[in-house]
Amino acid sequence: MIDKLNIADVEVIIPEASDLQEIGSGGYKIVYKAQVRGKTEAVKLVQIPSDENDSSVREENLRRIRREIAILGKCETSYLVKLGSIPLRECRISSNEYALYSEEHVSGKSLRNLIQIGNQPTIGELTKLARCLLRAVQDLVKQDIIHRDIKPDNVIETKLTNRPYVLLDLGIAFQIGGTQITRDRTRIPGTLYYIAPEMLDCEFRQNLDFRADLYDIGLTLYEYASSDNPFAHRRDPQYTTLYRIKTETPKPLSEHRPDLPMDFCVLVDQLLKKLPALRPSNISMLIKRMEEFQ
């Protein structure tokens, strides 16, 4: 986990930024809202883990950060967060090394916040969310990229007409056919309750494709609509959760939300199929289907 930082120490290494306010942290990352050259941006400070006995640990983490930035720089859709004006650079605070860069600051509430306050989305809000996420994934598919971490925490509701929902955080994105970054091939990347079932298979990287992201879109829609993640029984040990992800079929969405159109609920349920081959996978057709529920 990243060390707690004194804001004064952070200000020293980011002279081009002012009015820094910490807005999020987790893992090895802290995010600050700041004024950068007259614009509000999200400044990211990522601690670079290292091992004095293995120099490749540091390089692995730097490659992951560079990949995220490279992907964002190439994506054209407005439904993915954009890069900010501070390019990637390395810096130090005390004895720790960090990677520093900025993204646009996306104003609004995350779906996680909305779930926590008990917001019950309408069919219009749900289909709008679905279209935004599907278009974001559609843009990633053009680059042979799988996001792998679509979840309520990484989606911001903006209230903007042209981009009502924006997808964040490509920190564990996977390049199909790209150079392997993670040295430990047995490690399963992602957030426990949002891991696609196929990622639990041995050698999953050989067969992984964008349908893993479609599963996560389905699970995000399901949780936002119902306020329930069917796999998030937090007292369960991890192996029990993984077993349920692999084998347990969630309760039909219509049982949580009988007020929603049955066809919409069935479509979300289909996105949650355990086998990728059983999920709807034509993104353009999925977007069209979502438009029909308006």
C-alpha positions in Angstrom: 0.0 0.0 0.0 1.1 3.6 -0.7 2.5 5.6 2.2 0.5 8.5 3.5 2.1 11.7 2.2 2.4 15.2 3.5 0.8 17.6 1.1 3.7 20.0 1.5 6.1 17.3 0.2 3.9 16.6 -2.8 3.7 20.3 -3.7 7.5 20.5 -3.9 7.6 17.9 -6.6 4.7 19.4 -8.6 5.6 23.1 -9.0 3.2 23.5 -11.9 0.2 22.5 -9.8 -1.5 24.4 -7.0 -4.5 24.0 -4.6 -3.8 20.2 -4.3 -6.6 18.2 -2.6 -6.4 14.5 -2.1 -9.5 12.9 -3.8 -8.6 9.2 -3.8 -6.1 6.6 -2.9 -5.7 2.8 -3.1 -3.0 0.3 -3.8 0.1 2.2 -4.7 -1.7 5.3 -6.1 -2.8 8.6 -4.7 -4.9 11.0 -6.8 -5.0 14.8 -6.2 -7.4 17.4 -7.6 -5.2 20.4 -8.6 -5.0 23.5 -10.7 -2.6 23.0 -13.5 -1.9 25.9 -15.9 -5.4 27.3 -15.3 -7.2 24.0 -15.6 -8.5 21.5 -13.0 -6.8 18.2 -13.4 -6.3 14.9 -11.6 -2.7 14.5 -10.7 -1.7 10.9 -10.1 1.2 9.8 -7.9 2.0 6.1 -8.2 4.6 4.6 -5.9 7.0 2.4 -7.7 7.6 -0.8 -5.8 11.2 -2.1 -6.1 13.3 -5.0 -4.9 17.0 -4.4 -4.3 17.6 -8.0 -5.2 15.5 -7.9 -8.4 15.7 -4.8 -10.6 13.0 -6.2 -12.9 10.3 -5.4 -10.2 10.8 -1.7 -10.7 10.8 -1.9 -14.5 7.6 -4.1 -14.5 5.7 -1.4 -12.6 7.0 1.4 -14.8 6.0 -0.5 -17.9 2.5 -0.9 -16.6 2.2 2.9 -16.0 3.6 3.7 -19.4 1.1 1.3 -21.0 -1.8 3.0 -19.3 -0.7 6.4 -20.5 0.0 5.1 -24.1 -3.5 3.6 -24.3 -5.2 6.8 -23.1 -3.2 8.8 -25.6 -4.5 6.7 -28.5 -8.1 6.4 -27.5 -10.5 8.8 -29.2 -13.8 8.1 -27.4 -15.1 10.7 -25.0 -16.3 7.9 -22.7 -12.7 7.2 -21.5 -10.8 9.6 -19.3 -8.3 11.8 -21.2 -4.7 12.6 -20.3 -3.9 15.9 -18.7 -1.0 18.4 -19.3 1.6 16.9 -17.0 3.6 14.2 -18.9 4.9 11.1 -17.1 8.0 11.7 -15.0 9.7 10.0 -12.1 10.3 11.6 -8.7 11.2 10.9 -5.1 9.7 11.8 -1.7 11.9 10.7 1.2 13.1 7.2 0.3 10.3 6.2 -2.0 10.2 6.6 -5.8 7.1 7.6 -7.7 5.7 8.0 -11.2 3.8 11.3 -11.6 1.4 12.4 -14.4 -2.0 14.0 -14.8 -5.4 13.2 -16.3 -8.4 15.4 -16.8 -10.5 15.8 -13.7 -13.9 14.2 -14.3 -16.4 16.0 -12.1 -19.3 14.0 -10.7 -20.0 11.0 -8.5 -18.8 7.4 -9.0 -21.4 4.7 -9.4 -20.1 3.4 -6.1 -21.1 6.6 -4.4 -24.5 6.5 -6.0 -25.0 2.8 -4.9 -24.0 3.7 -1.4 -26.6 6.5 -1.1 -29.3 4.2 -2.4 -29.8 5.7 -5.8 -32.2 3.6 -7.9 -31.5 4.3 -11.6 -34.2 4.4 -14.2 -34.2 2.4 -17.4 -33.1 5.5 -19.2 -30.1 6.0 -16.9 -29.1 2.3 -17.1 -29.2 2.1 -20.9 -27.3 5.4 -21.1 -24.7 3.9 -18.9 -24.6 0.8 -20.9 -24.1 2.7 -24.2 -21.2 4.8 -22.7 -19.4 1.7 -21.4 -19.9 -0.2 -24.6 -18.6 2.6 -26.7 -15.5 2.9 -24.4 -14.9 -0.8 -24.8 -15.5 -0.6 -28.6 -12.7 2.0 -28.8 -10.4 -0.2 -26.7 -11.1 -3.2 -29.0 -9.7 -1.2 -31.9 -6.3 -1.3 -30.1 -6.7 -5.0 -29.0 -6.9 -3.7 -25.4 -9.0 -5.3 -22.6 -9.7 -3.0 -19.7 -10.2 -5.8 -17.1 -11.3 -3.6 -14.3 -14.7 -2.1 -15.2 -16.6 -1.7 -11.9 -18.8 0.9 -10.2 -15.7 2.5 -8.6 -14.2 3.3 -12.0 -17.3 4.9 -13.6 -18.2 8.6 -13.1 -21.6 10.0 -13.7 -20.9 13.5 -15.1 -24.4 14.9 -15.8 -23.0 16.1 -19.2 -25.1 15.5 -22.3 -22.2 14.5 -24.5 -20.5 12.1 -22.1 -22.9 11.3 -19.2 -20.6 8.5 -17.9 -16.8 8.3 -18.1 -14.7 5.2 -17.5 -11.5 5.5 -15.5 -8.3 3.6 -14.6 -6.6 1.5 -17.2 -3.9 0.4 -14.8 -4.3 -3.3 -15.4 -5.3 -3.1 -19.1 -4.2 -6.1 -21.1 -2.7 -5.9 -24.6 -3.8 -8.9 -26.7 -0.6 -10.2 -28.4 1.5 -7.7 -26.5 4.6 -8.1 -24.4 3.9 -9.9 -21.1 4.3 -7.4 -18.3 3.4 -9.5 -15.2 6.2 -11.9 -14.3 4.0 -14.1 -12.1 1.7 -15.8 -14.6 -0.3 -17.4 -11.8 -1.5 -14.1 -10.4 -5.0 -13.1 -11.3 -5.2 -9.3 -12.0 -8.3 -7.4 -11.3 -10.7 -6.6 -8.4 -11.9 -9.8 -6.6 -15.7 -9.4 -7.0 -15.4 -8.2 -10.7 -13.1 -10.9 -12.1 -14.6 -12.5 -15.2 -15.0 -16.3 -14.8 -12.6 -17.1 -17.7 -9.8 -15.3 -15.9 -9.8 -18.1 -13.4 -8.8 -20.7 -16.0 -5.2 -21.8 -16.3 -3.3 -19.9 -19.0 -6.3 -17.6 -19.4 -4.2 -15.0 -21.1 -4.0 -17.1 -24.3 -7.8 -17.0 -24.8 -8.8 -13.7 -23.1 -10.7 -11.2 -25.3 -13.1 -8.2 -25.0 -15.9 -10.4 -23.8 -14.3 -10.3 -20.3 -15.1 -6.5 -20.4 -18.7 -7.2 -21.6 -19.1 -9.4 -18.5 -17.9 -6.6 -16.3 -20.3 -4.2 -18.0 -23.1 -6.6 -17.3 -22.0 -7.0 -13.6 -21.8 -3.2 -13.2 -25.3 -2.7 -14.7 -26.6 -5.5 -12.5 -25.1 -4.0 -9.3 -26.1 -0.4 -10.1 -29.7 -1.5 -10.9 -30.0 -3.8 -7.9 -27.5 -2.4 -5.3 -26.3 -6.0 -5.1 -23.1 -7.6 -6.3 -24.0 -11.3 -6.2 -20.4 -12.4 -5.4 -19.6 -9.8 -2.7 -20.3 -11.8 0.4 -17.5 -10.1 2.3 -17.2 -12.7 5.1 -16.4 -15.4 2.6 -12.8 -16.5 2.2 -11.3 -15.6 -1.2 -11.3 -19.2 -2.5 -15.1 -19.4 -1.8 -15.7 -16.2 -3.7 -13.6 -17.4 -6.6 -15.6 -20.7 -6.7 -18.9 -18.8 -6.7 -17.7 -16.5 -9.6 -16.8 -19.6 -11.5 -20.0 -21.7 -10.8 -22.8 -19.7 -9.3 -25.5 -18.1 -11.5 -26.7 -14.7 -10.1 -30.4 -14.3 -9.3 -32.1 -12.9 -12.4 -32.0 -9.1 -12.4 -35.8 -9.0 -12.9 -36.2 -10.4 -9.4 -34.4 -7.3 -8.0 -36.1 -4.8 -10.4 -39.4 -6.1 -11.6 -40.1 -2.5 -12.8 -37.5 -2.7 -15.5 -38.3 -4.1 -19.0 -37.9 -7.8 -19.0 -35.9 -7.8 -22.2 -33.4 -5.4 -20.6 -33.0 -7.7 -17.6 -32.6 -10.7 -19.8 -29.9 -9.0 -21.8 -27.9 -8.1 -18.6 -28.3 -11.6 -17.4 -26.9 -12.9 -20.7 -23.8 -10.7 -20.3 -23.1 -12.5 -17.0 -22.9 -16.0 -18.6 -20.0 -18.0 -17.4 -18.8 -19.0 -20.8 -17.7 -16.1 -23.1 -19.2 -17.8 -26.1 -22.7 -17.6 -24.5 -22.5 -13.8 -24.0 -23.8 -11.3 -26.7 -20.6 -10.1 -28.3 -21.5 -7.8 -31.2 -20.9 -4.4 -29.5 -22.7 -2.4 -32.2 -25.8 -4.6 -31.9 -25.6 -4.3 -28.1 -25.6 -0.5 -28.4 -28.5 -0.7 -30.8 -30.4 -2.9 -28.4 -29.8 -0.5 -25.5 -31.1 2.4 -27.7 -34.4 0.5 -28.2 -35.2 0.6 -24.5 -35.5 4.4 -24.5 
